Amino acid sequence: MSDRISKDACEAWRDHVLKQVVDYLERNRDEIIDGFEAKNAHNLKREDIEQSDLLDFDVSVTLHRDQSSSFGLGFGFFKANMIR
């Protein structure tokens, strides 16, 4: 772990990665749902997923360097809600 990188720089990196993940999920939403619908053993359909709040979830990025060695998500825990 390098202490020469500022906390602000780490947070900027984490925010960038999180935005990339959320953007990917948004761009590929239909493909992700189609893939699950085709392979799931629970007979969930697109309508079930869209109408049952299953698209409302949190995405988080926690840098390993921020994790406490004992418990928790770490000092740098940040989350964003998936946007429909």
Phi and psi in radians as a Rosetta constraint file:
Dihedral C 1 N 2 CA 2 C 2 CIRCULARHARMONIC -1.792 0.35
Dihedral N 2 CA 2 C 2 N 3 CIRCULARHARMONIC 2.144 0.35
Dihedral C 2 N 3 CA 3 C 3 CIRCULARHARMONIC -1.470 0.35
Dihedral N 3 CA 3 C 3 N 4 CIRCULARHARMONIC -0.090 0.35
Dihedral C 3 N 4 CA 4 C 4 CIRCULARHARMONIC -1.319 0.35
Dihedral N 4 CA 4 C 4 N 5 CIRCULARHARMONIC -0.243 0.35
Dihedral C 4 N 5 CA 5 C 5 CIRCULARHARMONIC -1.566 0.35
Dihedral N 5 CA 5 C 5 N 6 CIRCULARHARMONIC 2.199 0.35
Dihedral C 5 N 6 CA 6 C 6 CIRCULARHARMONIC -1.199 0.35
Dihedral N 6 CA 6 C 6 N 7 CIRCULARHARMONIC 2.766 0.35
Dihedral C 6 N 7 CA 7 C 7 CIRCULARHARMONIC -1.061 0.35
Dihedral N 7 CA 7 C 7 N 8 CIRCULARHARMONIC -0.692 0.35
Dihedral C 7 N 8 CA 8 C 8 CIRCULARHARMONIC -1.088 0.35
Dihedral N 8 CA 8 C 8 N 9 CIRCULARHARMONIC -0.703 0.35
Dihedral C 8 N 9 CA 9 C 9 CIRCULARHARMONIC -1.150 0.35
Dihedral N 9 CA 9 C 9 N 10 CIRCULARHARMONIC -0.701 0.35
Dihedral C 9 N 10 CA 10 C 10 CIRCULARHARMONIC -1.101 0.35
Dihedral N 10 CA 10 C 10 N 11 CIRCULARHARMONIC -0.756 0.35
Dihedral C 10 N 11 CA 11 C 11 CIRCULARHARMONIC -1.148 0.35
Dihedral N 11 CA 11 C 11 N 12 CIRCULARHARMONIC -0.670 0.35
Dihedral C 11 N 12 CA 12 C 12 CIRCULARHARMONIC -1.104 0.35
Dihedral N 12 CA 12 C 12 N 13 CIRCULARHARMONIC -0.724 0.35
Dihedral C 12 N 13 CA 13 C 13 CIRCULARHARMONIC -1.116 0.35
Dihedral N 13 CA 13 C 13 N 14 CIRCULARHARMONIC -0.829 0.35
Dihedral C 13 N 14 CA 14 C 14 CIRCULARHARMONIC -1.054 0.35
Dihedral N 14 CA 14 C 14 N 15 CIRCULARHARMONIC -0.771 0.35
Dihedral C 14 N 15 CA 15 C 15 CIRCULARHARMONIC -1.086 0.35
Dihedral N 15 CA 15 C 15 N 16 CIRCULARHARMONIC -0.684 0.35
Dihedral C 15 N 16 CA 16 C 16 CIRCULARHARMONIC -1.112 0.35
Dihedral N 16 CA 16 C 16 N 17 CIRCULARHARMONIC -0.820 0.35
Dihedral C 16 N 17 CA 17 C 17 CIRCULARHARMONIC -1.094 0.35
Dihedral N 17 CA 17 C 17 N 18 CIRCULARHARMONIC -0.764 0.35
Dihedral C 17 N 18 CA 18 C 18 CIRCULARHARMONIC -1.064 0.35
Dihedral N 18 CA 18 C 18 N 19 CIRCULARHARMONIC -0.754 0.35
Dihedral C 18 N 19 CA 19 C 19 CIRCULARHARMONIC -1.084 0.35
Dihedral N 19 CA 19 C 19 N 20 CIRCULARHARMONIC -0.703 0.35
Dihedral C 19 N 20 CA 20 C 20 CIRCULARHARMONIC -1.092 0.35
Dihedral N 20 CA 20 C 20 N 21 CIRCULARHARMONIC -0.733 0.35
Dihedral C 20 N 21 CA 21 C 21 CIRCULARHARMONIC -1.127 0.35
Dihedral N 21 CA 21 C 21 N 22 CIRCULARHARMONIC -0.841 0.35
Dihedral C 21 N 22 CA 22 C 22 CIRCULARHARMONIC -1.112 0.35
Dihedral N 22 CA 22 C 22 N 23 CIRCULARHARMONIC -0.742 0.35
Dihedral C 22 N 23 CA 23 C 23 CIRCULARHARMONIC -1.052 0.35
Dihedral N 23 CA 23 C 23 N 24 CIRCULARHARMONIC -0.732 0.35
Dihedral C 23 N 24 CA 24 C 24 CIRCULARHARMONIC -1.061 0.35
Dihedral N 24 CA 24 C 24 N 25 CIRCULARHARMONIC -0.805 0.35
Dihedral C 24 N 25 CA 25 C 25 CIRCULARHARMONIC -1.079 0.35
Dihedral N 25 CA 25 C 25 N 26 CIRCULARHARMONIC -0.706 0.35
Dihedral C 25 N 26 CA 26 C 26 CIRCULARHARMONIC -1.171 0.35
Dihedral N 26 CA 26 C 26 N 27 CIRCULARHARMONIC -0.769 0.35
Dihedral C 26 N 27 CA 27 C 27 CIRCULARHARMONIC -1.153 0.35
Dihedral N 27 CA 27 C 27 N 28 CIRCULARHARMONIC -0.561 0.35
Dihedral C 27 N 28 CA 28 C 28 CIRCULARHARMONIC -1.899 0.35
Dihedral N 28 CA 28 C 28 N 29 CIRCULARHARMONIC 0.316 0.35
Dihedral C 28 N 29 CA 29 C 29 CIRCULARHARMONIC -0.907 0.35
Dihedral N 29 CA 29 C 29 N 30 CIRCULARHARMONIC -0.916 0.35
Dihedral C 29 N 30 CA 30 C 30 CIRCULARHARMONIC -1.120 0.35
Dihedral N 30 CA 30 C 30 N 31 CIRCULARHARMONIC -0.734 0.35
Dihedral C 30 N 31 CA 31 C 31 CIRCULARHARMONIC -1.123 0.35
Dihedral N 31 CA 31 C 31 N 32 CIRCULARHARMONIC -0.690 0.35
Dihedral C 31 N 32 CA 32 C 32 CIRCULARHARMONIC -1.119 0.35
Dihedral N 32 CA 32 C 32 N 33 CIRCULARHARMONIC -0.810 0.35
Dihedral C 32 N 33 CA 33 C 33 CIRCULARHARMONIC -1.135 0.35
Dihedral N 33 CA 33 C 33 N 34 CIRCULARHARMONIC -0.785 0.35
Dihedral C 33 N 34 CA 34 C 34 CIRCULARHARMONIC -1.026 0.35
Dihedral N 34 CA 34 C 34 N 35 CIRCULARHARMONIC -0.758 0.35
Dihedral C 34 N 35 CA 35 C 35 CIRCULARHARMONIC -1.102 0.35
Dihedral N 35 CA 35 C 35 N 36 CIRCULARHARMONIC -0.727 0.35
Dihedral C 35 N 36 CA 36 C 36 CIRCULARHARMONIC -1.188 0.35
Dihedral N 36 CA 36 C 36 N 37 CIRCULARHARMONIC -0.772 0.35
Dihedral C 36 N 37 CA 37 C 37 CIRCULARHARMONIC -1.029 0.35
Dihedral N 37 CA 37 C 37 N 38 CIRCULARHARMONIC -0.670 0.35
Dihedral C 37 N 38 CA 38 C 38 CIRCULARHARMONIC -1.273 0.35
Dihedral N 38 CA 38 C 38 N 39 CIRCULARHARMONIC -0.498 0.35
Dihedral C 38 N 39 CA 39 C 39 CIRCULARHARMONIC -1.925 0.35
Dihedral N 39 CA 39 C 39 N 40 CIRCULARHARMONIC -0.219 0.35
Dihedral C 39 N 40 CA 40 C 40 CIRCULARHARMONIC -1.309 0.35
Dihedral N 40 CA 40 C 40 N 41 CIRCULARHARMONIC 2.550 0.35
Dihedral C 40 N 41 CA 41 C 41 CIRCULARHARMONIC -1.639 0.35
Dihedral N 41 CA 41 C 41 N 42 CIRCULARHARMONIC 0.104 0.35
Dihedral C 41 N 42 CA 42 C 42 CIRCULARHARMONIC -1.816 0.35
Dihedral N 42 CA 42 C 42 N 43 CIRCULARHARMONIC 0.074 0.35
Dihedral C 42 N 43 CA 43 C 43 CIRCULARHARMONIC 1.044 0.35
Dihedral N 43 CA 43 C 43 N 44 CIRCULARHARMONIC 0.511 0.35
Dihedral C 43 N 44 CA 44 C 44 CIRCULARHARMONIC -1.320 0.35
Dihedral N 44 CA 44 C 44 N 45 CIRCULARHARMONIC 2.330 0.35
Dihedral C 44 N 45 CA 45 C 45 CIRCULARHARMONIC -1.865 0.35
Dihedral N 45 CA 45 C 45 N 46 CIRCULARHARMONIC 2.856 0.35
Dihedral C 45 N 46 CA 46 C 46 CIRCULARHARMONIC -0.887 0.35
Dihedral N 46 CA 46 C 46 N 47 CIRCULARHARMONIC -0.787 0.35
Dihedral C 46 N 47 CA 47 C 47 CIRCULARHARMONIC -1.048 0.35
Dihedral N 47 CA 47 C 47 N 48 CIRCULARHARMONIC -0.709 0.35
Dihedral C 47 N 48 CA 48 C 48 CIRCULARHARMONIC -1.080 0.35
Dihedral N 48 CA 48 C 48 N 49 CIRCULARHARMONIC -0.795 0.35
Dihedral C 48 N 49 CA 49 C 49 CIRCULARHARMONIC -1.111 0.35
Dihedral N 49 CA 49 C 49 N 50 CIRCULARHARMONIC -0.794 0.35
Dihedral C 49 N 50 CA 50 C 50 CIRCULARHARMONIC -1.266 0.35
Dihedral N 50 CA 50 C 50 N 51 CIRCULARHARMONIC -0.558 0.35
Dihedral C 50 N 51 CA 51 C 51 CIRCULARHARMONIC -1.686 0.35
Dihedral N 51 CA 51 C 51 N 52 CIRCULARHARMONIC -0.045 0.35
Dihedral C 51 N 52 CA 52 C 52 CIRCULARHARMONIC -1.992 0.35
Dihedral N 52 CA 52 C 52 N 53 CIRCULARHARMONIC 0.425 0.35
Dihedral C 52 N 53 CA 53 C 53 CIRCULARHARMONIC 1.031 0.35
Dihedral N 53 CA 53 C 53 N 54 CIRCULARHARMONIC 0.406 0.35
Dihedral C 53 N 54 CA 54 C 54 CIRCULARHARMONIC -1.376 0.35
Dihedral N 54 CA 54 C 54 N 55 CIRCULARHARMONIC -0.163 0.35
Dihedral C 54 N 55 CA 55 C 55 CIRCULARHARMONIC -1.644 0.35
Dihedral N 55 CA 55 C 55 N 56 CIRCULARHARMONIC -0.031 0.35
Dihedral C 55 N 56 CA 56 C 56 CIRCULARHARMONIC -1.680 0.35
Dihedral N 56 CA 56 C 56 N 57 CIRCULARHARMONIC 1.757 0.35
Dihedral C 56 N 57 CA 57 C 57 CIRCULARHARMONIC -2.616 0.35
Dihedral N 57 CA 57 C 57 N 58 CIRCULARHARMONIC 2.926 0.35
Dihedral C 57 N 58 CA 58 C 58 CIRCULARHARMONIC -1.752 0.35
Dihedral N 58 CA 58 C 58 N 59 CIRCULARHARMONIC 2.508 0.35
Dihedral C 58 N 59 CA 59 C 59 CIRCULARHARMONIC -2.067 0.35
Dihedral N 59 CA 59 C 59 N 60 CIRCULARHARMONIC 2.302 0.35
Dihedral C 59 N 60 CA 60 C 60 CIRCULARHARMONIC -2.286 0.35
Dihedral N 60 CA 60 C 60 N 61 CIRCULARHARMONIC 2.672 0.35
Dihedral C 60 N 61 CA 61 C 61 CIRCULARHARMONIC -2.243 0.35
Dihedral N 61 CA 61 C 61 N 62 CIRCULARHARMONIC 2.103 0.35
Dihedral C 61 N 62 CA 62 C 62 CIRCULARHARMONIC -2.145 0.35
Dihedral N 62 CA 62 C 62 N 63 CIRCULARHARMONIC 2.124 0.35
Dihedral C 62 N 63 CA 63 C 63 CIRCULARHARMONIC -1.242 0.35
Dihedral N 63 CA 63 C 63 N 64 CIRCULARHARMONIC 2.360 0.35
Dihedral C 63 N 64 CA 64 C 64 CIRCULARHARMONIC -1.000 0.35
Dihedral N 64 CA 64 C 64 N 65 CIRCULARHARMONIC -0.598 0.35
Dihedral C 64 N 65 CA 65 C 65 CIRCULARHARMONIC -1.159 0.35
Dihedral N 65 CA 65 C 65 N 66 CIRCULARHARMONIC -0.319 0.35
Dihedral C 65 N 66 CA 66 C 66 CIRCULARHARMONIC -1.629 0.35
Dihedral N 66 CA 66 C 66 N 67 CIRCULARHARMONIC -0.157 0.35
Dihedral C 66 N 67 CA 67 C 67 CIRCULARHARMONIC -1.283 0.35
Dihedral N 67 CA 67 C 67 N 68 CIRCULARHARMONIC 2.404 0.35
Dihedral C 67 N 68 CA 68 C 68 CIRCULARHARMONIC -1.272 0.35
Dihedral N 68 CA 68 C 68 N 69 CIRCULARHARMONIC 2.534 0.35
Dihedral C 68 N 69 CA 69 C 69 CIRCULARHARMONIC -1.289 0.35
Dihedral N 69 CA 69 C 69 N 70 CIRCULARHARMONIC -0.253 0.35
Dihedral C 69 N 70 CA 70 C 70 CIRCULARHARMONIC -1.735 0.35
Dihedral N 70 CA 70 C 70 N 71 CIRCULARHARMONIC -0.871 0.35
Dihedral C 70 N 71 CA 71 C 71 CIRCULARHARMONIC -2.904 0.35
Dihedral N 71 CA 71 C 71 N 72 CIRCULARHARMONIC 2.707 0.35
Dihedral C 71 N 72 CA 72 C 72 CIRCULARHARMONIC 1.838 0.35
Dihedral N 72 CA 72 C 72 N 73 CIRCULARHARMONIC 3.127 0.35
Dihedral C 72 N 73 CA 73 C 73 CIRCULARHARMONIC -1.549 0.35
Dihedral N 73 CA 73 C 73 N 74 CIRCULARHARMONIC -0.160 0.35
Dihedral C 73 N 74 CA 74 C 74 CIRCULARHARMONIC 1.778 0.35
Dihedral N 74 CA 74 C 74 N 75 CIRCULARHARMONIC 2.845 0.35
Dihedral C 74 N 75 CA 75 C 75 CIRCULARHARMONIC -1.205 0.35
Dihedral N 75 CA 75 C 75 N 76 CIRCULARHARMONIC -0.501 0.35
Dihedral C 75 N 76 CA 76 C 76 CIRCULARHARMONIC -1.684 0.35
Dihedral N 76 CA 76 C 76 N 77 CIRCULARHARMONIC 0.371 0.35
Dihedral C 76 N 77 CA 77 C 77 CIRCULARHARMONIC -1.063 0.35
Dihedral N 77 CA 77 C 77 N 78 CIRCULARHARMONIC 2.317 0.35
Dihedral C 77 N 78 CA 78 C 78 CIRCULARHARMONIC -2.526 0.35
Dihedral N 78 CA 78 C 78 N 79 CIRCULARHARMONIC 2.444 0.35
Dihedral C 78 N 79 CA 79 C 79 CIRCULARHARMONIC -2.367 0.35
Dihedral N 79 CA 79 C 79 N 80 CIRCULARHARMONIC 2.825 0.35
Dihedral C 79 N 80 CA 80 C 80 CIRCULARHARMONIC -2.477 0.35
Dihedral N 80 CA 80 C 80 N 81 CIRCULARHARMONIC 2.508 0.35
Dihedral C 80 N 81 CA 81 C 81 CIRCULARHARMONIC -1.410 0.35
Dihedral N 81 CA 81 C 81 N 82 CIRCULARHARMONIC 2.443 0.35
Dihedral C 81 N 82 CA 82 C 82 CIRCULARHARMONIC -1.223 0.35
Dihedral N 82 CA 82 C 82 N 83 CIRCULARHARMONIC 2.310 0.35
Dihedral C 82 N 83 CA 83 C 83 CIRCULARHARMONIC -1.725 0.35
Dihedral N 83 CA 83 C 83 N 84 CIRCULARHARMONIC 2.278 0.35
